[in-house]
């Protein structure tokens, strides 16, 4: 899955908004989606992630560019059926951060 969503912030501000959104969302997702985080590591402006939610493992990166968020993730076969829906939901959540 590859998603590119524009933002209107500096790269630093956009990165901080992602970090804040994750800090707020992860506790709730741990309860609701049985979230288990295997990796959440920032390398400059790139988040490397690896987690299991609802027994489905997802790995990838979120790159914060000057004007875009770029998400590349490997979805399990079952989730690929809903890839378009997942992409729309992610884009919607990103827009809420702005």
Buried (B, 14 or more C-beta within 10 A) or exposed (E): BEBEBEBEBEBEEBBEBBBEBBEEEEEEBBEEBEBEBEEEEBEEBBBEBBBBBEEBBBBBBBBBBEEBBBBEBEBEEEBEEEEEEBBEEBBEEBEEBE
